[in-house]
Amino acid sequence: MTNSLLLTGTFLAAVIFACQQYVPIPQDEKTTQSAAANFQEWCAGCHGQEAESFIDYNWKYGNTQADLVKAIKYGYPDDGMPAYEETFSEEE
């Protein structure tokens, strides 16, 4: 479940672009393209078209795989990060 949620387009594209050293990501072309499209649609408005907000690796809520999954799934509404638990399937 944790691994499949990480594969949501939300952070996968950002992780591929900026933080691969922290979270191992499968990089098949279909997954990468889908993740990049989801990132552009759902995330780029706040996190930047090229995931600029992730470049420093000094993230407010941590940078482990578990931290990223939690942020995607449950969000941080008080800080403007919506929850995507209902938006993306477990497979995404």
PLY file of the C-alpha trace (Angstrom):
ply
format ascii 1.0
element vertex 92
property float x
property float y
property float z
element edge 91
property int vertex1
property int vertex2
end_header
0.00 0.00 0.00
2.72 2.49 0.94
4.70 1.83 -2.23
1.65 2.04 -4.48
0.55 5.31 -2.93
3.99 6.75 -3.50
3.45 6.05 -7.16
0.75 8.66 -7.32
1.58 11.27 -9.87
1.54 13.83 -7.13
5.06 13.38 -5.84
6.51 10.78 -8.13
7.44 13.30 -10.76
8.93 15.58 -8.14
10.89 12.73 -6.64
12.17 11.66 -10.04
13.19 15.22 -10.88
14.70 16.23 -7.56
15.20 13.63 -4.87
15.91 10.18 -6.21
18.66 9.68 -3.69
16.07 9.62 -0.90
13.39 7.35 -2.36
14.06 4.57 -4.88
11.60 4.88 -7.77
10.84 2.46 -10.59
11.53 4.36 -13.80
9.65 2.60 -16.55
8.47 5.01 -19.23
4.72 4.54 -18.65
4.97 5.21 -14.90
7.18 8.24 -15.43
4.90 9.76 -18.08
1.76 9.20 -16.00
3.39 10.62 -12.90
4.68 13.65 -14.76
1.22 14.35 -16.20
-0.40 14.03 -12.77
2.25 16.27 -11.25
1.63 18.95 -13.87
-2.14 18.79 -13.35
-2.32 18.52 -9.57
0.94 19.78 -8.07
2.89 22.13 -10.32
0.72 25.12 -9.45
2.17 25.13 -5.94
5.40 23.15 -6.26
6.63 24.58 -9.58
6.63 23.21 -13.13
10.03 21.58 -12.54
9.45 20.72 -8.86
11.62 23.65 -7.80
10.26 23.55 -4.26
11.88 20.15 -3.68
15.43 20.94 -4.76
16.89 21.76 -1.32
15.76 18.45 0.28
14.97 20.38 3.46
11.27 19.63 3.53
9.06 20.76 6.37
7.51 17.34 7.02
10.46 15.06 6.27
11.90 13.37 3.22
11.60 9.65 3.91
9.34 7.46 1.84
6.88 7.27 4.74
6.88 11.07 5.08
6.13 11.52 1.37
3.35 8.95 1.39
1.75 10.59 4.43
1.91 14.03 2.80
0.32 12.76 -0.42
-2.33 10.65 1.21
-3.43 12.88 4.08
-2.01 16.29 3.15
-1.39 19.17 5.51
-4.54 21.27 5.05
-3.46 23.93 7.55
-0.41 24.58 5.36
-2.28 24.41 2.05
-1.34 20.84 1.08
-4.52 18.96 0.15
-5.04 15.26 0.79
-5.06 13.04 -2.28
-6.32 9.83 -0.69
-9.58 10.10 -2.64
-8.03 11.57 -5.80
-5.61 8.80 -6.72
-6.05 5.05 -6.74
-3.70 2.83 -4.78
-2.15 1.75 -8.08
-1.44 5.35 -9.10
0 1
1 2
2 3
3 4
4 5
5 6
6 7
7 8
8 9
9 10
10 11
11 12
12 13
13 14
14 15
15 16
16 17
17 18
18 19
19 20
20 21
21 22
22 23
23 24
24 25
25 26
26 27
27 28
28 29
29 30
30 31
31 32
32 33
33 34
34 35
35 36
36 37
37 38
38 39
39 40
40 41
41 42
42 43
43 44
44 45
45 46
46 47
47 48
48 49
49 50
50 51
51 52
52 53
53 54
54 55
55 56
56 57
57 58
58 59
59 60
60 61
61 62
62 63
63 64
64 65
65 66
66 67
67 68
68 69
69 70
70 71
71 72
72 73
73 74
74 75
75 76
76 77
77 78
78 79
79 80
80 81
81 82
82 83
83 84
84 85
85 86
86 87
87 88
88 89
89 90
90 91
